[in-house]
Amino acid sequence: MTYSGFQIRHLSFHGSGKEPPVVSFQSGLNVVYGASDTGKSYIVEAIDFMLGGKGPLPDIPQANGYDRVLLAIAFDDGSETTLLRSMAGGRFQAFEGLHTSIPDAEGSPLGEIHNERDETNLSSFLLSKIGLAGKRIKKNATDETQALSFRNIARLAIVNEEEIIQKRSPLSDGNYTANTANTSVFTMLLTGVDETALLSRKSTSAEDQKRLAQIDLLDQLIADAQKRITTISGSRDELSGQEERLTRAMDNRAEQLAFTEEKFKAISSRRRAIIQKLEITNDRYTEIATLLDRFNLLRDHYVSDYERLLGIREAGSFFSVLQQEVCPTCGASPDHHDPTAVCHGDVAVTVAAAEAEMQKIESRQSELTTTIAALNAEAQSIRKSLPNMRNSLSELSIEIETVVSPDLRRQRATYQELADKGANVREALGLFSNLNDLTSRKANLERQNERGAGDATSNNRLTNTVVAPFAERVESVLRQWGFPAVEQVHFDTTAKDLVVSGKARTSYGKGLRAITQSAFTISLMQYCADNDLPHPGIVVLDSPLLSYREPDSAEDDLSDTNLNGNFYRYLLGLESDRQAIIVENMDPPSDVELGNRVVHFSGMADEGRFGLFPL
């Protein structure tokens, strides 16, 4: 096996009617830096995705309208290939040449999953290009082997911002059952020898056979779970963070919703009170109008009666001055008229009765006039108050119908949407938990089988002799970068990790862990290339200089050192058959001339390139 790597030339995204954003790369060092949330880390995820990583790509607002990705690759054998893949995942198409627009011709199909029995897949294609086709790696402690997949190697070349600070070995991906395979890949890269010649030491006891059958079943369940997980957007850590953010958002939304509902209830109560008051007032106004009609009719009757009585009184006064002759009532002559007898035609009595009745009518007219005046005043007050009440009712109704109710509906819909998303995230996390449970049970069974293997010792080729030259290369790189107080670096074959100046790499703060992880990844490429050993020839690192931006402590803070400048100067010296893509938030140091090796995302509409995708 010999060194024969490849290099990425272009990464572009495509969608119907959309201008394709393109990021181009050259041999050696490439730097992408700039503002947060401009798509820098998306580049790392997209490269990993286009080299066989599971899909879909994360759903970010800036990528709306884009549905396909092109990755143009130049190989050391002189060939050039552009890979096309849907952003949702799935199979690839391969086209000859380097393209930044989707070719009109049909490409050659490549499967997304490695299959040693069918070489028409991306993994087999890439492995054949770097001289690792058909290789096998150790699967477990009983020396069973499995076909090498390009994904086994990709994790040693592409390190995202989460992995670069993890407190575990660079050979570990957090999955115990994969540690043996990961170590075997590392050993193969350092030695150039795979595990094809390794003979399995399968146990023949009934108990071991039973455990092996259970392991086979668990393998199927794990494969099913992993297949379901491929439909999920994001890692477990991303989903956990999303769940926390959704919980906080739901709590905030619940507070806002409760406030809006209280506001809705208060305004609705006020509107109901005004409606009730308006109904009572309208009823009273109708009642007053009816009473006034009746009282006005009564007043007309009083006037009529009063006028009639007034006529009787006036007529009586006329009778009293006339010469008395025959009584107009009984017909008696004056001589025969008995003044002591009661006569219904007695004018004086009649006039007196009329005057008495007139006094009663006057009294009642006065009371009626007062009552009518009071009712008129009340009616006038009601007429004045009704428009205000109607205006208030209209304003409250408008506020409810145009402001409060729509806002309440939106908040309820948003809360329901958040609740649905939360349920989906919890379901996705449940898949990860189920997968962890399955892998833990499988690991437990494998450990039992390992103990059941008796005194037989697993073939372990990762010895101190093998790793010593690599550890020396890491030490040299750290010294050139100016890593603080580097005395000696060696590789602990038990912990499968570096020990720097007597201190375990995982004991450092996250900033220094990021730098030592970067040193491990870059040194592995350099070691393989310099010793003509197989390697992809490319490293992609996200946020290696974290200690300049977010140090854990004063010990982890390198802002007063020139390590960042030395880091970039070292990578500027890479041979032309190697490539490094560095993604950072911070500007490169001003004393390092990077020229056209830099892509800057400003995050501002009026200054250079806004981000990976157009604003």
C-alpha positions as CSV (number, residue, x, y, z in Angstrom):
1,M,0.0,0.0,0.0
2,T,1.3,3.4,-0.9
3,Y,0.2,7.0,-0.4
4,S,-2.2,8.3,-3.0
5,G,-4.6,10.9,-1.7
6,F,-7.1,13.3,-3.1
7,Q,-8.0,16.9,-2.8
8,I,-11.3,18.8,-2.8
9,R,-11.6,21.5,-5.5
10,H,-15.1,22.8,-5.2
11,L,-18.2,22.5,-3.0
12,S,-21.4,23.9,-4.3
13,F,-25.2,23.9,-3.6
14,H,-27.9,23.9,-6.2
15,G,-31.7,24.5,-6.3
16,S,-34.3,25.3,-8.9
17,G,-34.0,29.0,-9.8
18,K,-31.3,29.6,-7.1
19,E,-27.8,31.0,-7.7
20,P,-25.4,28.2,-6.7
21,P,-23.0,29.2,-3.9
22,V,-19.5,27.8,-4.5
23,V,-16.6,27.4,-2.2
24,S,-13.3,26.6,-4.0
25,F,-10.2,25.0,-2.4
26,Q,-6.6,24.6,-3.5
27,S,-3.7,22.3,-2.5
28,G,-2.2,22.9,0.9
29,L,-3.8,25.2,3.4
30,N,-7.3,26.6,3.0
31,V,-9.0,28.8,5.6
32,V,-12.7,29.7,6.0
33,Y,-13.4,32.2,8.8
34,G,-15.8,34.9,9.7
35,A,-19.0,35.7,11.7
36,S,-21.1,33.1,13.5
37,D,-24.2,31.6,11.7
38,T,-22.8,32.2,8.2
39,G,-22.4,28.6,7.3
40,K,-18.8,27.8,8.1
41,S,-19.4,24.7,10.1
42,Y,-22.0,23.7,7.4
43,I,-19.1,23.4,5.0
44,V,-17.5,20.7,7.3
45,E,-20.8,18.9,7.6
46,A,-21.3,19.0,3.8
47,I,-17.9,17.7,3.0
48,D,-18.4,14.8,5.5
49,F,-21.8,14.2,4.0
50,M,-20.5,14.1,0.5
51,L,-17.8,11.6,1.5
52,G,-20.4,9.1,2.6
53,G,-21.8,10.6,5.9
54,K,-25.4,9.9,6.8
55,G,-28.0,12.3,5.7
56,P,-29.9,14.5,5.6
57,L,-27.8,17.7,5.9
58,P,-29.0,19.9,8.8
59,D,-32.0,22.0,8.0
60,I,-30.9,25.7,8.2
61,P,-33.0,28.7,7.0
62,Q,-30.2,29.9,4.7
63,A,-30.3,26.6,2.7
64,N,-34.1,26.9,1.9
65,G,-34.6,26.3,-1.8
66,Y,-31.4,24.2,-2.3
67,D,-31.8,20.5,-2.7
68,R,-28.5,19.1,-4.2
69,V,-24.8,19.3,-3.5
70,L,-21.8,18.9,-5.8
71,L,-18.3,18.0,-4.5
72,A,-15.5,18.2,-7.1
73,I,-12.4,16.0,-6.2
74,A,-9.0,15.7,-7.8
75,F,-7.1,12.5,-7.3
76,D,-3.4,11.9,-7.2
77,D,-3.6,9.6,-10.2
78,G,-4.7,12.6,-12.3
79,S,-8.4,11.8,-12.5
80,E,-11.1,14.2,-11.6
81,T,-14.6,13.3,-10.3
82,T,-17.6,15.4,-9.3
83,L,-20.1,13.8,-6.9
84,L,-23.7,14.8,-6.9
85,R,-26.1,14.0,-4.0
86,S,-29.5,15.1,-2.7
87,M,-29.3,17.1,0.5
88,A,-31.8,14.6,2.0
89,G,-29.2,11.8,1.6
90,G,-29.3,8.6,-0.5
91,R,-27.2,7.5,-3.4
92,F,-24.6,9.5,-5.4
93,Q,-23.9,10.2,-9.0
94,A,-20.4,10.5,-10.2
95,F,-19.3,12.7,-13.2
96,E,-15.9,12.9,-14.9
97,G,-14.2,16.3,-14.4
98,L,-14.6,19.2,-12.0
99,H,-18.0,20.8,-12.1
100,T,-19.6,23.7,-10.2
101,S,-22.9,23.3,-12.1
102,I,-24.9,20.1,-12.5
103,P,-24.0,18.4,-15.8
104,D,-26.7,17.7,-18.3
105,A,-25.5,14.1,-18.8
106,E,-26.5,11.2,-16.5
107,G,-23.8,10.3,-14.0
108,S,-22.6,6.9,-12.8
109,P,-24.6,5.8,-9.8
110,L,-22.8,5.0,-6.5
111,G,-24.4,3.5,-3.4
112,E,-24.1,5.4,-0.1
113,I,-23.4,2.2,2.0
114,H,-20.2,0.2,1.7
115,N,-20.7,-3.3,0.2
116,E,-17.7,-5.6,-0.3
117,R,-19.8,-7.7,-2.7
118,D,-20.8,-4.8,-4.9
119,E,-18.1,-2.2,-5.7
120,T,-20.6,0.3,-7.2
121,N,-20.6,2.4,-4.0
122,L,-18.9,5.6,-3.0
123,S,-16.8,3.9,-0.2
124,S,-15.3,1.3,-2.6
125,F,-14.7,4.0,-5.2
126,L,-12.7,6.2,-2.8
127,L,-10.9,3.3,-1.2
128,S,-9.7,2.1,-4.6
129,K,-8.4,5.6,-5.3
130,I,-6.3,5.8,-2.2
131,G,-5.0,2.2,-2.4
132,L,-7.2,0.6,0.2
133,A,-9.6,-1.4,-1.8
134,G,-10.5,-4.9,-0.4
135,K,-8.8,-4.3,2.9
136,R,-10.1,-5.8,6.1
137,I,-9.9,-4.6,9.7
138,K,-10.3,-6.4,13.1
139,K,-13.9,-6.3,14.4
140,N,-13.6,-7.7,17.9
141,A,-11.3,-9.3,20.5
142,T,-12.0,-12.8,19.0
143,D,-10.1,-11.6,15.9
144,E,-13.2,-11.6,13.6
145,T,-12.7,-9.2,10.7
146,Q,-14.8,-6.9,8.6
147,A,-14.4,-5.1,5.3
148,L,-12.8,-1.7,5.6
149,S,-15.2,1.2,4.8
150,F,-14.1,4.7,3.8
151,R,-16.2,5.9,6.8
152,N,-13.7,4.1,9.1
153,I,-11.0,6.4,7.7
154,A,-13.1,9.6,7.3
155,R,-13.4,10.1,11.1
156,L,-9.6,10.3,11.3
157,A,-9.5,13.1,8.7
158,I,-12.6,15.2,9.3
159,V,-13.1,16.5,12.8
160,N,-16.2,18.7,13.5
161,E,-16.5,21.3,16.3
162,E,-18.1,18.8,18.7
163,E,-15.5,16.0,18.2
164,I,-12.5,18.3,18.4
165,I,-13.1,19.0,22.1
166,Q,-14.3,15.6,23.2
167,K,-12.7,14.1,26.4
168,R,-12.0,10.8,24.8
169,S,-9.4,9.2,22.5
170,P,-9.2,10.4,18.9
171,L,-9.7,6.7,18.0
172,S,-13.0,6.5,19.9
173,D,-16.4,7.7,18.6
174,G,-18.2,7.0,21.8
175,N,-19.3,3.6,20.7
176,Y,-17.6,0.9,22.7
177,T,-18.2,-1.8,20.1
178,A,-16.5,0.2,17.4
179,N,-13.3,0.8,19.4
180,T,-11.6,-2.4,18.2
181,A,-12.3,-1.5,14.5
182,N,-11.2,2.1,15.0
183,T,-7.9,0.9,16.6
184,S,-7.4,-1.5,13.8
185,V,-7.8,1.2,11.2
186,F,-5.3,3.4,13.0
187,T,-2.8,0.5,13.1
188,M,-3.3,-0.2,9.4
189,L,-2.5,3.4,8.5
190,L,0.6,3.4,10.6
191,T,1.9,0.1,9.3
192,G,0.4,-0.3,5.9
193,V,-0.8,-3.8,6.8
194,D,-4.4,-4.7,7.2
195,E,-6.0,-7.7,8.9
196,T,-6.6,-9.9,5.9
197,A,-4.4,-12.7,7.3
198,L,-5.9,-12.6,10.8
199,L,-7.7,-15.9,11.7
200,S,-10.8,-15.7,13.9
201,R,-10.7,-17.5,17.3
202,K,-14.5,-18.2,17.6
203,S,-15.6,-20.0,20.7
204,T,-17.2,-23.4,20.4
205,S,-18.9,-23.7,23.8
206,A,-22.7,-23.8,23.9
207,E,-22.8,-20.6,26.0
208,D,-20.6,-18.8,23.6
209,Q,-22.6,-19.9,20.7
210,K,-25.7,-18.7,22.4
211,R,-24.1,-15.3,23.0
212,L,-22.9,-15.2,19.4
213,A,-26.5,-15.8,18.2
214,Q,-27.7,-13.0,20.5
215,I,-25.0,-10.8,19.1
216,D,-26.1,-11.5,15.6
217,L,-29.7,-10.6,16.5
218,L,-28.5,-7.4,18.2
219,D,-26.5,-6.6,15.1
220,Q,-29.7,-6.7,13.1
221,L,-31.5,-4.6,15.6
222,I,-28.6,-2.1,15.7
223,A,-28.6,-2.0,11.9
224,D,-32.3,-1.3,11.9
225,A,-31.9,1.4,14.5
226,Q,-29.0,3.0,12.7
227,K,-31.1,3.0,9.5
228,R,-33.9,4.8,11.3
229,I,-31.4,7.2,12.8
230,T,-30.2,8.1,9.3
231,T,-33.5,9.8,8.7
232,I,-32.9,12.1,11.7
233,S,-31.4,15.5,11.2
234,G,-28.6,16.0,13.7
235,S,-26.6,14.1,16.3
236,R,-27.7,13.1,19.7
237,D,-25.9,16.1,21.3
238,E,-27.6,18.4,18.8
239,L,-31.0,16.8,19.5
240,S,-30.4,17.1,23.3
241,G,-29.5,20.8,22.8
242,Q,-32.5,21.2,20.6
243,E,-34.7,19.6,23.3
244,E,-33.4,22.0,25.9
245,R,-34.0,25.0,23.6
246,L,-37.5,23.8,22.8
247,T,-38.2,23.3,26.5
248,R,-37.1,26.9,27.2
249,A,-39.0,28.2,24.2
250,M,-42.1,26.4,25.4
251,D,-41.7,27.8,28.9
252,N,-41.4,31.3,27.5
253,R,-44.3,30.7,25.1
254,A,-46.4,29.3,27.9
255,E,-45.8,32.5,29.9
256,Q,-46.7,34.7,26.9
257,L,-49.7,32.5,26.2
258,A,-50.9,32.8,29.8
259,F,-50.5,36.6,29.7
260,T,-52.3,36.8,26.4
261,E,-55.1,34.6,27.6
262,E,-55.5,36.7,30.8
263,K,-55.6,39.8,28.6
264,F,-58.2,38.1,26.4
265,K,-60.3,37.2,29.4
266,A,-60.1,40.7,30.9
267,I,-61.1,42.4,27.6
268,S,-63.8,39.9,27.0
269,S,-65.2,40.5,30.6
270,R,-65.2,44.2,30.0
271,R,-67.0,43.7,26.7
272,R,-69.6,41.5,28.3
273,A,-70.1,44.0,31.0
274,I,-70.6,46.8,28.5
275,I,-73.0,44.6,26.4
276,Q,-75.0,43.9,29.6
277,K,-75.0,47.6,30.6
278,L,-76.0,48.5,27.0
279,E,-78.9,46.0,27.0
280,I,-80.1,47.4,30.4
281,T,-79.8,50.9,29.2
282,N,-81.6,50.3,26.0
283,D,-84.4,48.5,27.9
284,R,-84.6,51.5,30.3
285,Y,-84.7,53.9,27.3
286,T,-87.5,51.9,25.7
287,E,-89.4,51.9,29.0
288,I,-89.0,55.6,29.4
289,A,-90.2,56.2,25.9
290,T,-93.3,54.1,26.6
291,L,-94.0,55.9,29.9
292,L,-93.5,59.3,28.2
293,D,-96.1,58.3,25.5
294,R,-98.5,57.3,28.2
295,F,-97.9,60.4,30.4
296,N,-98.2,62.7,27.5
297,L,-101.6,61.1,26.7
298,L,-102.5,61.5,30.4
299,R,-101.5,65.1,30.3
300,D,-103.7,65.6,27.3
301,H,-106.6,64.1,29.3
302,Y,-105.9,66.5,32.2
303,V,-105.9,69.4,29.8
304,S,-109.1,68.3,28.3
305,D,-110.7,67.8,31.7
306,Y,-109.4,71.0,33.0
307,E,-110.8,73.0,30.1
308,R,-114.2,71.3,30.5
309,L,-114.2,72.2,34.2
310,L,-113.1,75.7,33.4
311,G,-116.0,76.0,31.0
312,I,-118.4,74.8,33.8
313,R,-117.0,77.4,36.1
314,E,-117.3,80.2,33.6
315,A,-120.8,79.1,32.7
316,G,-121.7,79.2,36.4
317,S,-120.5,82.7,36.8
318,F,-122.7,83.7,33.9
319,F,-125.8,82.0,35.5
320,S,-125.1,83.8,38.8
321,V,-125.6,87.3,37.1
322,L,-128.7,86.5,35.1
323,Q,-132.2,87.5,36.4
324,Q,-133.8,84.5,38.0
325,E,-136.9,83.2,36.4
326,V,-137.8,79.6,35.9
327,C,-135.3,77.2,37.2
328,P,-133.5,75.7,34.1
329,T,-133.1,72.4,35.9
330,C,-136.4,71.7,37.7
331,G,-138.7,74.3,36.0
332,A,-139.9,75.8,39.3
333,S,-140.7,79.5,39.3
334,P,-138.8,81.8,41.6
335,D,-141.8,82.0,43.9
336,H,-142.0,78.3,44.3
337,H,-138.3,77.6,44.5
338,D,-137.2,76.3,47.9
339,P,-133.7,77.6,48.6
340,T,-133.2,75.0,51.3
341,A,-134.0,72.0,49.0
342,V,-131.2,70.4,47.2
343,C,-131.2,71.0,43.6
344,H,-128.9,69.3,41.2
345,G,-128.9,72.3,39.1
346,D,-127.5,74.5,41.9
347,V,-125.0,76.6,40.0
348,A,-122.9,77.5,43.0
349,V,-122.5,73.9,44.1
350,T,-121.6,72.9,40.6
351,V,-119.1,75.7,40.2
352,A,-117.6,74.9,43.6
353,A,-117.3,71.2,42.6
354,A,-115.7,72.2,39.3
355,E,-113.2,74.4,41.1
356,A,-112.3,71.6,43.6
357,E,-111.8,69.2,40.7
358,M,-109.7,71.8,38.9
359,Q,-107.4,72.1,41.9
360,K,-107.0,68.3,41.9
361,I,-106.1,68.3,38.2
362,E,-103.7,71.2,38.7
363,S,-101.9,69.2,41.5
364,R,-101.7,66.1,39.4
365,Q,-100.6,68.1,36.4
366,S,-97.8,69.5,38.4
367,E,-96.7,66.0,39.6
368,L,-97.0,64.7,36.0
369,T,-95.0,67.7,34.6
370,T,-92.2,66.9,37.2
371,T,-92.3,63.2,36.3
372,I,-92.2,63.9,32.6
373,A,-89.3,66.4,33.1
374,A,-87.4,63.8,35.1
375,L,-88.0,61.1,32.5
376,N,-86.9,63.5,29.7
377,A,-83.8,64.3,31.6
378,E,-83.1,60.6,32.1
379,A,-83.8,59.9,28.4
380,Q,-81.4,62.7,27.4
381,S,-78.7,61.3,29.7
382,I,-79.2,57.9,28.2
383,R,-79.0,59.3,24.7
384,K,-75.7,60.9,25.5
385,S,-74.3,57.8,27.2
386,L,-75.3,55.3,24.4
387,P,-72.8,56.5,21.8
388,N,-69.9,56.3,24.3
389,M,-70.9,52.8,25.3
390,R,-71.3,51.7,21.7
391,N,-67.9,53.2,20.9
392,S,-66.3,51.4,23.8
393,L,-68.0,48.2,22.7
394,S,-66.8,48.7,19.1
395,E,-63.2,49.4,20.2
396,L,-63.1,46.4,22.5
397,S,-64.5,44.2,19.7
398,I,-62.0,45.5,17.2
399,E,-59.2,44.9,19.7
400,I,-60.3,41.4,20.3
401,E,-61.0,40.5,16.7
402,T,-58.0,42.2,15.1
403,V,-55.3,42.1,17.8
404,V,-55.9,39.8,20.8
405,S,-57.7,36.9,19.2
406,P,-55.2,36.6,16.2
407,D,-52.3,36.9,18.6
408,L,-53.8,34.3,20.8
409,R,-54.3,32.0,17.9
410,R,-50.8,32.5,16.7
411,Q,-49.3,31.8,20.1
412,R,-51.4,28.7,20.6
413,A,-50.4,27.5,17.1
414,T,-46.7,28.2,17.9
415,Y,-47.0,26.5,21.2
416,Q,-48.6,23.5,19.6
417,E,-45.9,23.5,16.9
418,L,-43.2,23.6,19.6
419,A,-44.9,20.8,21.4
420,D,-45.0,18.7,18.2
421,K,-41.3,19.4,17.6
422,G,-40.5,18.5,21.2
423,A,-42.4,15.2,20.7
424,N,-40.5,14.5,17.5
425,V,-37.1,15.3,19.2
426,R,-38.0,13.1,22.2
427,E,-38.9,10.3,19.8
428,A,-35.6,10.8,18.0
429,L,-33.7,10.8,21.3
430,G,-35.5,7.6,22.2
431,L,-34.1,6.0,19.0
432,F,-30.6,7.0,20.2
433,S,-31.3,5.7,23.7
434,N,-32.5,2.4,22.2
435,L,-29.4,2.2,20.0
436,N,-27.2,2.8,23.0
437,D,-29.0,0.1,24.9
438,L,-28.6,-2.3,22.1
439,T,-24.9,-1.5,21.6
440,S,-24.3,-1.8,25.4
441,R,-26.0,-5.2,25.5
442,K,-23.9,-6.3,22.5
443,A,-20.7,-5.0,24.1
444,N,-21.6,-6.8,27.3
445,L,-22.1,-10.1,25.4
446,E,-18.8,-9.5,23.5
447,R,-16.9,-8.9,26.8
448,Q,-18.4,-12.2,28.1
449,N,-17.2,-14.0,24.9
450,E,-13.8,-12.4,25.4
451,R,-13.6,-13.8,28.9
452,G,-14.9,-17.1,27.6
453,A,-12.0,-17.2,25.1
454,G,-9.9,-18.6,27.9
455,D,-6.2,-17.8,27.9
456,A,-6.1,-17.0,24.3
457,T,-4.7,-13.5,23.7
458,S,-6.1,-11.3,21.0
459,N,-3.7,-10.2,18.3
460,N,-2.9,-6.6,19.1
461,R,-0.5,-5.0,16.6
462,L,-0.7,-1.5,18.1
463,T,2.5,-1.7,20.1
464,N,4.8,0.9,21.5
465,T,7.2,0.2,18.7
466,V,4.6,0.9,16.1
467,V,3.3,4.2,17.7
468,A,6.6,5.6,18.9
469,P,7.6,7.2,15.5
470,F,4.1,8.7,15.2
471,A,4.2,10.1,18.7
472,E,7.6,11.7,17.8
473,R,5.9,13.3,14.8
474,V,3.1,14.7,17.0
475,E,5.7,16.1,19.5
476,S,7.6,17.8,16.6
477,V,4.4,19.4,15.4
478,L,3.5,20.7,18.8
479,R,6.9,22.1,19.3
480,Q,6.8,23.9,15.9
481,W,3.4,25.3,16.9
482,G,4.7,26.5,20.3
483,F,2.5,24.4,22.4
484,P,3.2,25.3,26.1
485,A,5.8,23.3,28.0
486,V,6.2,20.4,25.6
487,E,8.8,18.0,27.0
488,Q,7.8,14.6,25.5
489,V,4.8,13.1,23.7
490,H,4.1,9.4,23.7
491,F,1.0,7.3,22.7
492,D,-0.6,5.3,25.5
493,T,-1.6,2.0,23.8
494,T,-4.0,1.2,26.7
495,A,-5.8,4.5,26.7
496,K,-5.4,4.8,22.9
497,D,-4.5,8.5,23.3
498,L,-1.6,10.9,23.5
499,V,0.2,11.8,26.7
500,V,1.8,15.2,26.5
501,S,4.6,16.0,29.0
502,G,3.3,13.3,31.4
503,K,-0.3,14.6,31.3
504,A,-3.1,12.7,29.6
505,R,-4.5,14.6,26.6
506,T,-8.0,14.4,27.9
507,S,-6.9,16.2,31.2
508,Y,-6.3,19.5,29.4
509,G,-9.0,22.1,28.9
510,K,-11.2,22.0,25.8
511,G,-9.1,24.6,24.0
512,L,-5.9,22.6,24.4
513,R,-7.8,19.4,23.7
514,A,-8.8,21.0,20.4
515,I,-5.2,21.8,19.5
516,T,-3.8,18.4,20.5
517,Q,-6.7,16.7,18.5
518,S,-5.7,18.8,15.5
519,A,-2.0,17.9,16.0
520,F,-3.0,14.2,16.1
521,T,-5.1,14.5,12.9
522,I,-2.5,16.6,10.9
523,S,0.4,14.5,12.1
524,L,-1.3,11.3,11.0
525,M,-1.7,12.7,7.5
526,Q,1.9,13.9,7.5
527,Y,3.3,10.7,8.9
528,C,1.4,8.5,6.3
529,A,2.4,10.8,3.4
530,D,6.0,11.0,4.4
531,N,6.3,7.2,4.8
532,D,4.3,6.4,1.7
533,L,1.5,4.9,3.7
534,P,-2.2,5.1,2.7
535,H,-4.2,8.1,3.8
536,P,-6.9,10.3,2.1
537,G,-4.4,13.1,2.0
538,I,-6.8,15.7,3.4
539,V,-7.8,17.0,6.9
540,V,-10.8,19.1,7.7
541,L,-10.8,20.8,11.1
542,D,-13.6,22.9,12.7
543,S,-12.5,25.4,15.4
544,P,-9.0,24.0,16.2
545,L,-7.9,27.3,17.8
546,L,-10.8,27.4,20.3
547,S,-8.4,28.3,23.2
548,Y,-8.0,31.8,21.6
549,R,-11.8,32.3,21.7
550,E,-13.3,30.3,24.5
551,P,-10.6,29.1,27.0
552,D,-11.7,26.9,29.9
553,S,-9.3,28.6,32.3
554,A,-6.1,30.7,32.4
555,E,-4.1,27.5,31.7
556,D,-6.2,26.9,28.6
557,D,-5.9,30.5,27.4
558,L,-3.3,30.9,24.6
559,S,-4.3,34.4,23.5
560,D,-0.9,35.9,24.6
561,T,1.0,33.3,22.6
562,N,1.8,33.1,19.0
563,L,0.6,29.5,18.6
564,N,-2.1,30.5,16.1
565,G,0.5,32.2,13.9
566,N,2.8,29.2,14.1
567,F,-0.2,26.9,13.4
568,Y,-1.0,28.7,10.1
569,R,2.7,29.0,9.1
570,Y,3.2,25.3,9.6
571,L,0.2,24.5,7.4
572,L,1.4,26.9,4.7
573,G,4.4,24.6,4.4
574,L,2.3,21.5,3.5
575,E,3.5,19.6,0.4
576,S,1.3,20.1,-2.7
577,D,0.0,16.5,-2.5
578,R,-1.8,17.3,0.8
579,Q,-4.7,19.5,1.8
580,A,-5.9,21.1,5.0
581,I,-9.3,22.9,5.3
582,I,-9.5,25.0,8.5
583,V,-12.7,26.5,9.7
584,E,-12.5,29.2,12.3
585,N,-14.4,32.1,13.9
586,M,-11.4,34.2,14.5
587,D,-9.4,36.2,11.9
588,P,-6.1,34.7,11.0
589,P,-3.2,36.5,12.6
590,S,-2.1,39.6,10.6
591,D,1.5,38.6,10.6
592,V,0.8,35.5,8.5
593,E,0.4,36.1,4.7
594,L,-2.4,33.7,3.5
595,G,-3.1,35.4,0.2
596,N,-5.9,33.8,-1.8
597,R,-6.1,30.8,0.6
598,V,-8.7,32.6,2.7
599,V,-12.5,32.6,2.3
600,H,-14.1,35.3,4.6
601,F,-17.8,35.3,5.5
602,S,-18.5,38.8,6.8
603,G,-22.0,38.3,8.0
604,M,-22.9,41.7,6.6
605,A,-24.9,42.4,3.4
606,D,-22.7,45.3,2.2
607,E,-19.2,43.9,3.0
608,G,-17.7,41.1,0.8
609,R,-19.3,37.7,0.9
610,F,-22.1,37.4,3.5
611,G,-21.8,33.7,4.1
612,L,-21.9,30.3,2.5
613,F,-25.4,31.0,1.1
614,P,-26.5,34.4,-0.4
615,L,-28.3,36.7,2.0
